[in-house]
Amino acid sequence: MNTIESALDRAQIFVTATGNKDIITLKHMKSMRDGSVVCNIGHFDNEIQVDLLDKDPTIKKENIKPQVDKLRREVSVSVCVGLTVRKKVHYG
């Protein structure tokens, strides 16, 4: 078990299942490795700060399918960082 802060430079898949608010913040997501995947399997959709992602003008969003977005952030003139966010997962 690690804190998210200690895993940001190593991990590429981040899953929340706590039911708590703001577990993965915008700051966390901006520090993740290129190609990281973020998803929430809890009952609430506020564990990941998706609302702040949606408002951030430096992030470009491409909808892959319902509830799945691919986000890209330019970090320099020639480098982009990508992040896939699975907003909600509901099991039957």
C-alpha positions as a Markdown table, in Angstrom:
| # | Residue | x | y | z |
|---|---|---|---|---|
| 1 | Met | 0.0 | 0.0 | 0.0 |
| 2 | Asn | 1.3 | 3.5 | -0.9 |
| 3 | Thr | 0.0 | 7.0 | -0.9 |
| 4 | Ile | -1.0 | 8.3 | -4.3 |
| 5 | Glu | 1.7 | 10.9 | -4.0 |
| 6 | Ser | 4.4 | 8.3 | -3.7 |
| 7 | Ala | 3.0 | 6.3 | -6.6 |
| 8 | Leu | 2.6 | 9.1 | -9.2 |
| 9 | Asp | 6.0 | 8.6 | -10.8 |
| 10 | Arg | 5.6 | 4.7 | -11.0 |
| 11 | Ala | 2.0 | 3.7 | -11.4 |
| 12 | Gln | -0.1 | 4.1 | -14.5 |
| 13 | Ile | -3.5 | 2.8 | -13.3 |
| 14 | Phe | -5.3 | 4.6 | -10.5 |
| 15 | Val | -8.6 | 3.2 | -9.1 |
| 16 | Thr | -10.7 | 4.8 | -6.4 |
| 17 | Ala | -13.2 | 2.8 | -4.3 |
| 18 | Thr | -13.3 | 4.8 | -1.1 |
| 19 | Gly | -16.6 | 6.7 | -1.2 |
| 20 | Asn | -14.7 | 9.8 | -0.1 |
| 21 | Lys | -14.5 | 13.1 | -1.9 |
| 22 | Asp | -11.4 | 14.4 | -3.9 |
| 23 | Ile | -9.3 | 11.3 | -3.5 |
| 24 | Ile | -7.6 | 12.0 | -6.9 |
| 25 | Thr | -7.1 | 15.7 | -7.4 |
| 26 | Leu | -6.4 | 17.8 | -10.4 |
| 27 | Lys | -2.9 | 18.3 | -9.1 |
| 28 | His | -2.4 | 14.5 | -8.9 |
| 29 | Met | -3.6 | 14.0 | -12.4 |
| 30 | Lys | -1.3 | 16.7 | -13.8 |
| 31 | Ser | 1.6 | 14.8 | -12.1 |
| 32 | Met | 0.8 | 11.4 | -13.5 |
| 33 | Arg | 2.8 | 9.6 | -16.2 |
| 34 | Asp | 1.8 | 9.8 | -19.8 |
| 35 | Gly | -0.9 | 7.3 | -20.7 |
| 36 | Ser | -2.2 | 6.9 | -17.1 |
| 37 | Val | -5.7 | 5.5 | -16.5 |
| 38 | Val | -7.9 | 6.9 | -13.7 |
| 39 | Cys | -11.2 | 5.3 | -12.8 |
| 40 | Asn | -13.7 | 5.2 | -9.9 |
| 41 | Ile | -15.5 | 2.0 | -9.0 |
| 42 | Gly | -17.3 | 3.5 | -5.9 |
| 43 | His | -20.9 | 4.5 | -5.6 |
| 44 | Phe | -20.2 | 8.3 | -5.9 |
| 45 | Asp | -18.6 | 10.2 | -8.8 |
| 46 | Asn | -16.8 | 12.8 | -6.7 |
| 47 | Glu | -13.7 | 10.8 | -5.7 |
| 48 | Ile | -12.0 | 12.1 | -8.8 |
| 49 | Gln | -12.0 | 15.9 | -9.5 |
| 50 | Val | -13.5 | 15.6 | -12.9 |
| 51 | Asp | -15.3 | 18.9 | -12.5 |
| 52 | Leu | -12.0 | 20.7 | -12.3 |
| 53 | Leu | -10.6 | 18.7 | -15.2 |
| 54 | Asp | -13.6 | 19.8 | -17.3 |
| 55 | Lys | -12.9 | 23.5 | -16.4 |
| 56 | Asp | -9.1 | 23.5 | -16.9 |
| 57 | Pro | -8.4 | 25.3 | -20.2 |
| 58 | Thr | -5.0 | 23.7 | -20.6 |
| 59 | Ile | -6.6 | 20.2 | -21.0 |
| 60 | Lys | -8.1 | 19.0 | -24.2 |
| 61 | Lys | -10.8 | 16.4 | -23.9 |
| 62 | Glu | -11.7 | 13.7 | -26.5 |
| 63 | Asn | -14.7 | 11.5 | -25.7 |
| 64 | Ile | -13.9 | 7.9 | -26.4 |
| 65 | Lys | -17.3 | 6.4 | -25.4 |
| 66 | Pro | -20.0 | 7.3 | -22.8 |
| 67 | Gln | -18.3 | 8.1 | -19.5 |
| 68 | Val | -14.8 | 7.6 | -20.9 |
| 69 | Asp | -12.7 | 10.6 | -21.9 |
| 70 | Lys | -9.1 | 10.8 | -23.1 |
| 71 | Leu | -7.4 | 14.0 | -21.9 |
| 72 | Arg | -4.3 | 15.7 | -23.2 |
| 73 | Arg | -2.3 | 18.5 | -21.7 |
| 74 | Glu | 0.5 | 20.2 | -23.5 |
| 75 | Val | 3.5 | 20.5 | -21.3 |
| 76 | Ser | 5.9 | 21.9 | -23.9 |
| 77 | Val | 5.7 | 22.9 | -27.5 |
| 78 | Ser | 6.4 | 19.3 | -28.7 |
| 79 | Val | 5.3 | 17.1 | -25.8 |
| 80 | Cys | 1.8 | 16.2 | -24.8 |
| 81 | Val | 0.7 | 14.1 | -21.8 |
| 82 | Gly | -2.3 | 11.9 | -22.1 |
| 83 | Leu | -4.7 | 10.6 | -19.4 |
| 84 | Thr | -7.7 | 8.4 | -19.8 |
| 85 | Val | -10.5 | 9.0 | -17.2 |
| 86 | Arg | -13.3 | 6.5 | -16.6 |
| 87 | Lys | -15.8 | 8.7 | -14.8 |
| 88 | Lys | -18.3 | 6.2 | -13.5 |
| 89 | Val | -18.5 | 2.4 | -13.3 |
| 90 | His | -21.8 | 0.9 | -12.3 |
| 91 | Tyr | -22.2 | -2.8 | -11.8 |
| 92 | Gly | -25.7 | -4.4 | -12.1 |
